[in-house]
Amino acid sequence: MSKYYLTTPIYYVNAAPHIGHTYTTIAADAIKRLKRMQGFEPVILTTGTDEHGQKIERAAAAAHKSPQKFTDLISNEFRQQWKTLDLQIDRFQRTTDPKHAKVVQDLFDRCVKSGYIYKSQYTGEYCVSCELYVTDAKPGDPCPDCGRPTETVTEENFYFKLSAFQERLLKFYEDNPEFIRPETRRNEVLAFVKQGLQDVSISRTTIKWGIPVANEAPHVFYVWFDALSTYMSAVDGEGLWPADLHLIGKEILRFHAVYWPAFLWAAGLPLPKRLFAHGWLLFENDKMSKSKGNMVRATPIKEALGADSLRYYLLREVVFGQDGNFSYDALVQRYNSDLANGLGNLASRTLALIHQNCKGQIPDGPGDPAIAQAAKIAVDSALDSYEWLNFSKALETIWGLISAIDKFIVERAPWNLAKSGDTAKLAETLYTAAEALRIVTALVFPVIPESAAKIWAQLGFRTPLDAIRMADLDWGKLASGQEIEPASGVFPRADVKTMIEKMKEGEAAELVRQQTLMGVAKAGDPPPPAAAGDSSHITIDDFIKVDLRVGEVKTASAVKGADKLLHLTVDIGEPQPRSIVAGIALAYKPEALVGRKVVIVANLAPRKLRGLESQGMIVAASLEGGNPVLASFLEDVPVGARLK
Ligand code: MSP
């Protein structure tokens, strides 16, 4: 059988892994498992980290680490994250790996040889965040992609003749209508290329942190020329290129659909077979971003509710290819309704009935023909949806089958058949339920592998589920007489409120852990490098990041079980007062605080203390060995006034 080679983007190490990265990598893992079940061999999944460029150099400096030390650390975070989630990564490629540098240089040499690279001078605006030149912009203009201010740079660069590929690209898209999926994204690329293409610079001389262009110091490769090559360097010499699928987020489609094919053509190398650009994951309908503090991480969700709950939610709730929403509440609701009540309930009920009525052995087949037919239709339809990476539709179909079997069991009422001694009908009913459960379990395996494998083992199978092929899903393949295992619940019901609290608490702790890792001040850290002037000074820009506000205490009460803490609500001129937990109980009686004006740090990331959310910090002089003294004003000041 033929190979299947798929990739995720390689992630920038200026941020630690969050649920956005996880979304892509989980989807890639699900596709990998699916392709194996479809019989591809070997199926190889590459991910990795994108470690060069100015953005990373600056993040390392902010963390007071050398770029190499910093990238080692964060790259390892990504590797660990995928391990924690049990994602089946075959190649983890770092762009700082010397093996990778050779492949990048080779790509460049091939393009030089074919005459598609030339040297020229550039003066213009550059967006450090997107690592992109912004043409037609004035100094300081916002980047059209991310809105951050651009910076003026002047440098001599190597240029790639992208303009030479416009016609060839358009013809290629036309001849290969499925090269870019979904269709809406393909149309965006077509429109972009039709406007005309400009040559792109593929080297930098103002940056040190990059792969040097051989014999061309001080040129280093432009990050995208470097990064895209990862897809090849990860499998260099293994005969796996071209990739069958590059899975990416929609914001990097242009690099993959326009630059990458042109680079490969110029180098005389084959093109990947397909690009699939998925949408953005939003947090409670808002764009996730570090500055908004609404980023979510996967580990706390896995610890609270299992990795499969997250996988299921992401692939069921969000239509793959479109933007979608993440919310803790919807996650737990989905878990309870679809996993605990749906699949979990079907599994435990079916297995329990077989234990009770058939001595724990699968009864004689072939089961009910109507359900057999419904299963066949569901299998065909789910496999078709999977083929188009329409996970949500595939899962909807599978859950439709689960409902049909539930209904069938209720209508047949096997408990009554047992009482009335109708053993033939009882056997038919339970074989039907077990065989349908087998098929459902195999079908959901790519999405919820850990739980599916548990149900599979409980059904008495010794062969691992990942050895099952889609061709094994024909009705009637479950052998009568197979001994099943004792049933144990795979998806215990979750109490929504407690579970959300648990995940949010875990998230707050994980955030602090990541921030410490990223170099956000930590006790014992070496002082920042002296190069930028006196390191004990901060700039005005640093100071104005702290949002200090005048607030008025509305309520104050003791915190149960914590003699140093008070729980306050403080009006800072917002529609709702802030809930703030402060360590001032030894210095102030709650009743003495009500009505008092205080100073609040209003943009501190919220955190939980003793189960109470603290949405800011109260400012006090902290006296060595003594009680804290609250900052206050001699003149009257209005609520909400900002301290500057
Ligand atoms: N390093 C480049 C990619 C080079 S590939 C040759 C890059 N890195 S990134 O760290 O910014 O990761 C971008 C990818 O992470 C997106 O394309 C997407 O796959 C994933 N996501 C990051 N945040 C996301 C969301 N909020 N929602 C969905 N996916 C997101 O760009």
Boltz pocket constraint, residues with backbone or C-beta under 6 A from the ligand:
constraints:
  - pocket:
      binder: B
      contacts: [[A, 8], [A, 9], [A, 10], [A, 11], [A, 12], [A, 13], [A, 19], [A, 20], [A, 21], [A, 23], [A, 24], [A, 50], [A, 224], [A, 227], [A, 228], [A, 229], [A, 230], [A, 247], [A, 248], [A, 249], [A, 250], [A, 251], [A, 252], [A, 279], [A, 280], [A, 281], [A, 282], [A, 288]]
      max_distance: 6.0
